Amino acid sequence: MNIKSKLPDVALTIFSKMSQLAVQYKAVNMGQGYPDYNPDHRLIKCVHEAMLAGHNQYAPMIGVERLRHAIRNQIIRLYGRSYDPNDEITITSGATEALSASIIALVHPGDEVIIIEPAYDLYAPTIRLVGAIPQYAPMHRPSVNHQNYQINWEAVERLINNRTRMIILNSPHNPTGFTLQTTDLDRLEKIIEQHKLILLSDEAYEHIVFDGIEHLSLATRPALAERSVVISSFGKTFHATGWKIGYCCSPKKISAEIRKVHQFMVFSVPTPLQVGLAEYMNSYAEVHHVKHFYQKKRDRLVAGLQTTGFEPLECQGTFFLIVNYQKISDKPEQLVAEQLTKKHGVATIPVSAFYQNPAHPSSNQQLLRLCFAKQDQTIDVVADRLSNVYDL
Ligand SMILES: Cc1ncc(COP(=O)(O)O)c(C=O)c1O
């Protein structure tokens, strides 16, 4: 049978490819973004107890009430906005489903959606699936004037026209570790004053920010929150990526549209996870520990890299660190990532994979992304292996 593909150019993702290669060559997998340790045992116990207590049938479509209330309270505490748990907060199957359902619900065929590049790999294919067009605004790369990546707002504004429906933002940013600053939110407010756009704010790593930086959620600014879908991931916050549970918050009218899609994509999210998470958040969870936990891991990896030829770039948030290998090789990123896995037992992700055209020379800046959501001993093994890499 001849199947007409909707995404003919989409193959196995680089994340799966590098993970497969890591297994094949018994390499340490610093590629895909997940921890090699368990969530807090008290959280596991809460979920287990929820199952034993009989919370095993379908949850309400919008999510378990206690969990929506726990999220509401946390957002008031952290960002000062009160989302209505009945109409404005929806529990989703990971940040992934929240992103997909939002794009499907809010973007129409022929619309344009602005993506900040480099970008998480979900955005563009999902936009294309609904018959819309992704438009890419490249970030400013680190330079002598600033050590980190920054959003190029002139490039964003140049892309806006009367077909533009949405801008997708991601802070803390995967893969660059960039976090939105006050000046970015000011700029965004000006844009929103002039153009009636929807903002899709991927804040999956909202609690993983370093060096005293505050996460600036779009929920902190009423003018932005009015037009935003703010998305988070329990998987990232509580070291349970395999549970695939997250949520999205947006004003009632926007939420109503997202829920129409969510209802037919998954209907509802596993009940014991929701009941357990609600209990855990109400009884124990202090999310500010998460940033200290990951800052120590980032610092350990950065210190370990000092005796290697891999130079870390600045990382303000997320559990990813980008390293530059220009002292070791001038070969393209994917080739280097493969060689590093096969010859030295360390799997990473080429940063070029986060560009629309990974093979293009401008996407290849001799950079690799390492996930440091790993046990200290794993980080030490990786640093040791990388210290023996002289050419690739
Ligand atoms: C930027 C970003 N958004 C969303 C997700 C998906 O999160 P979840 O596992 O909760 O679906 C990820 C996961 O890697 C991510 O890096």
The ligand as a MOL file (V3000), in Angstrom:
LIG
                    3D

  0  0  0     0  0            999 V3000
M  V30 BEGIN CTAB
M  V30 COUNTS 16 16 0 0 0
M  V30 BEGIN ATOM
M  V30 1 C 11.9540 21.9650 26.0560 0
M  V30 2 C 11.1580 20.7470 26.3310 0
M  V30 3 N 9.8270 20.8180 26.2730 0
M  V30 4 C 9.0610 19.7440 26.5070 0
M  V30 5 C 9.6090 18.5200 26.8060 0
M  V30 6 C 8.7180 17.3310 27.0090 0
M  V30 7 O 8.4280 17.1470 28.3710 0
M  V30 8 P 7.6010 15.8680 28.8560 0
M  V30 9 O 8.5540 14.7550 29.0460 0
M  V30 10 O 6.9570 16.3300 30.1320 0
M  V30 11 O 6.5940 15.5740 27.8050 0
M  V30 12 C 11.0020 18.3880 26.8570 0
M  V30 13 C 11.6110 17.0770 27.1330 0
M  V30 14 O 12.7520 16.8320 26.8620 0
M  V30 15 C 11.7950 19.5320 26.6290 0
M  V30 16 O 13.1220 19.4670 26.6530 0
M  V30 END ATOM
M  V30 BEGIN BOND
M  V30 1 1 1 2
M  V30 2 1 2 3
M  V30 3 2 2 15
M  V30 4 2 3 4
M  V30 5 1 4 5
M  V30 6 1 5 6
M  V30 7 2 5 12
M  V30 8 1 6 7
M  V30 9 1 7 8
M  V30 10 2 8 9
M  V30 11 1 8 10
M  V30 12 1 8 11
M  V30 13 1 12 13
M  V30 14 1 12 15
M  V30 15 2 13 14
M  V30 16 1 15 16
M  V30 END BOND
M  V30 END CTAB
M  END
